[in-house]
Amino acid sequence: MMLHPELLRAARDARRPLIIATALLTGVAATWLVQAALLALSLSAIARGANGELPPLLGGVLAVVLLRARLGWWQRRAAQRAGALVRVRLRDRLLVQLGRLGDAHLTSARAGAVRATLVDGVEGVDAYVSRYLPQLVLTCALPPLLLVAVALTEPYALLGLVPALLLALLGPRCWDRLLERRGREHWDTYEGLGADYLEALQGMPTLRAAGAVPRTRERLERRSAALHRATVAKLRISLVDTGLTDLAVQGGTVAAALLACASATSGRTEATGTYLLLLLASECFRPVRDLAREWHAGYLGVSAADGIGALLRAEPAVRDTGSRPALSRTAPAIRFEGVDFGYGRGGGRDTGPDRGHDSSHGALALEGVSFTAEAGRTTAIVGPSGAGKSTLLALLTRRCEPGRGQVTVAGAEVAAYTLAALRAGIAVVSQEVSLFHATVAENLRLARPDADDGELVRAARAAGVHDEIAALPDGYATVLGERGATLSGGQRQRLALARALLSDAPVLVLDEATSAVDERREARITRELLDAAHGRTCLVVAHRLDAVRHADRIVVLDAGRVEAVGTHDELLRSGGTYAALVAAGHTGEGELVA
Ligand SMILES: Nc1ncnc2c1ncn2[C@@H]1O[C@H](COP(=O)(O)OP(=O)(O)OP(=O)(O)O)[C@@H](O)[C@H]1O
């Protein structure tokens, strides 16, 4: 009898169908009792030789059986409705929460573990709520009433029934803690195995290339064996639990039968009373037996409940406390003013759990960063690897908060906007492209569902991918494989660029968005893109400096600080990091750049 607060909270989503399911279950239990009474009367009639009484009694039994079948069908339907409601609402809440937590959470949690919680965990909660809970209510309510009925027939029978019922209900509670622990271990192992499998499948090309497939297979086999052990350990406890319940049920029924016989031979009960006593004693244990069965169905829900609760209560890295509903449609200026940021805990502004920290906790990723990306212009950010370019973009889209200083868009601090408004106003294309198993056109229209075909083509042309789309078997109606697997890396990136161009966002951020495009095309695509994005404020981080030399302004970052700001020619003239980076690029060391 395990009650988990998280599961009870989930049950509130389906209060009405659950009440109906429980009421119908009570109706089913009532039919067993009526059947027991009718059978007792029938047996008594047979014993007395009153065969004439049998037809109506047996007809009654038949009617009760039919009624039970009907009630059982309704009950299952109500329970399924309750379960479906719980599943849908819980998954909705989890998905909303995952959206709130953002990608920062998904970098710390493993995708396979989140999948297990969302799919298998929620299925377990359904079984717990729709099957176990109604049965639990019935088990708590019915046996005490039946004991009263038994006491009225033959009080001595309680001597066998009460201890057996207490043992059946309370005995397994001794194992609850152990069972809970084993359940959690089992769930953790299950989640871990799911995450390992997903990771191995997604990383199969890399594993193959590295010749690591056999090693990975061995690791997965070890994980599978660990899951097997965890399952057996859990089952062992569970079987002790079930065994104890069965023992108490069988023992109690036998004790009740013996006491019923004793009271019949001593003349304390008539034939009808004796038969009734025997049948009622058996009915006392029916809910207990059914509860044990439903427990096994709902057990997964109890194991997953902690993980579900933790996910629902997790705090996002940044809080969505802003109230500005949208970025203006005109291109805004973006300003970084004295921004410090460090990864890790402590320090910084206290607006959420993942703040930039003070320098006492280690090196800052950004320190005193100040510059302006002017409205409607293109600003490039360059610097060696680890200089802080991606961190800067993460602060702009509020995936983290500055420890000191501020980032403003159109004069308002980024925290003043709602997260949805801020992110809708900034179209980001990064190195990692998300494409979905859908047509090319559907993938493009994610950014703007109402875009017409002409707009799709214009965006695709600007991103340098139109000709390749047109050459696909069904052109824009070609279905892409999962994650765009049927395209090359460069094609995927250019599709993502076309998608960003389609969006109405007044700010366009290209974070190494052309890294998979060959060098010859990169500069041309970047130029055409920026032409197409004309009128928007563009921030560009690019690996190869040829791609950003035409930017209106170039901000040079080095070790988290702004080293210089200027045009390509100005920066070349002044020497420094930029000139060194360009020189390195020209001597074939371009990969060190940006
Ligand atoms: N999630 C993180 N946790 C801890 N440190 C991080 C994290 N992300 C980045 N860093 C550190 O912050 C610093 C700046 O990283 P950032 O990714 O912003 O650099 P970058 O200029 O974009 O580098 P690259 O050109 O290689 O992508 C680096 O020292 C990096 O190791």
The ligand as an SDF file (V2000), in Angstrom:
LIG
                    3D

 31 33  0  0  0  0  0  0  0  0999 V2000
   28.8370   24.8250  -19.9510 N   0  0  0  0  0  0  0  0  0  0  0  0
   30.0440   25.2400  -19.5810 C   0  0  0  0  0  0  0  0  0  0  0  0
   30.5090   24.9650  -18.3500 N   0  0  0  0  0  0  0  0  0  0  0  0
   31.7240   25.3880  -17.9520 C   0  0  0  0  0  0  0  0  0  0  0  0
   32.5460   26.0980  -18.7150 N   0  0  0  0  0  0  0  0  0  0  0  0
   32.1670   26.3940  -19.9600 C   0  0  0  0  0  0  0  0  0  0  0  0
   30.9080   25.9870  -20.4600 C   0  0  0  0  0  0  0  0  0  0  0  0
   30.7850   26.4400  -21.7280 N   0  0  0  0  0  0  0  0  0  0  0  0
   31.9240   27.1110  -22.0010 C   0  0  0  0  0  0  0  0  0  0  0  0
   32.7470   27.0790  -20.9440 N   0  0  0  0  0  0  0  0  0  0  0  0
   34.0690   27.7420  -20.8360 C   0  0  0  0  0  0  0  0  0  0  0  0
   33.8780   29.1310  -21.0500 O   0  0  0  0  0  0  0  0  0  0  0  0
   34.9020   29.6570  -21.8600 C   0  0  0  0  0  0  0  0  0  0  0  0
   34.3240   30.3330  -23.0920 C   0  0  0  0  0  0  0  0  0  0  0  0
   33.6800   29.3170  -23.8700 O   0  0  0  0  0  0  0  0  0  0  0  0
   32.8820   29.6460  -25.2050 P   0  0  0  0  0  0  0  0  0  0  0  0
   32.2200   28.3920  -25.6390 O   0  0  0  0  0  0  0  0  0  0  0  0
   32.0200   30.8230  -24.9680 O   0  0  0  0  0  0  0  0  0  0  0  0
   34.0740   30.0180  -26.1820 O   0  0  0  0  0  0  0  0  0  0  0  0
   34.0530   30.2000  -27.7580 P   0  0  0  0  0  0  0  0  0  0  0  0
   34.7980   31.4400  -28.0330 O   0  0  0  0  0  0  0  0  0  0  0  0
   32.6640   30.1300  -28.2590 O   0  0  0  0  0  0  0  0  0  0  0  0
   34.8780   28.9160  -28.1960 O   0  0  0  0  0  0  0  0  0  0  0  0
   34.7920   28.1050  -29.5830 P   0  0  0  0  0  0  0  0  0  0  0  0
   35.2270   29.0280  -30.6800 O   0  0  0  0  0  0  0  0  0  0  0  0
   35.7650   26.9980  -29.3720 O   0  0  0  0  0  0  0  0  0  0  0  0
   33.3790   27.6440  -29.7250 O   0  0  0  0  0  0  0  0  0  0  0  0
   35.8330   28.4980  -22.1920 C   0  0  0  0  0  0  0  0  0  0  0  0
   36.9300   28.5540  -21.2960 O   0  0  0  0  0  0  0  0  0  0  0  0
   35.0000   27.2590  -21.9270 C   0  0  0  0  0  0  0  0  0  0  0  0
   35.8260   26.2120  -21.4920 O   0  0  0  0  0  0  0  0  0  0  0  0
  1  2  1  0
  2  3  1  0
  2  7  2  0
  3  4  2  0
  4  5  1  0
  5  6  2  0
  6  7  1  0
  6 10  1  0
  7  8  1  0
  8  9  2  0
  9 10  1  0
 10 11  1  0
 11 12  1  0
 11 30  1  0
 12 13  1  0
 13 14  1  0
 13 28  1  0
 14 15  1  0
 15 16  1  0
 16 17  2  0
 16 18  1  0
 16 19  1  0
 19 20  1  0
 20 21  2  0
 20 22  1  0
 20 23  1  0
 23 24  1  0
 24 25  2  0
 24 26  1  0
 24 27  1  0
 28 29  1  0
 28 30  1  0
 30 31  1  0
M  END
$$$$
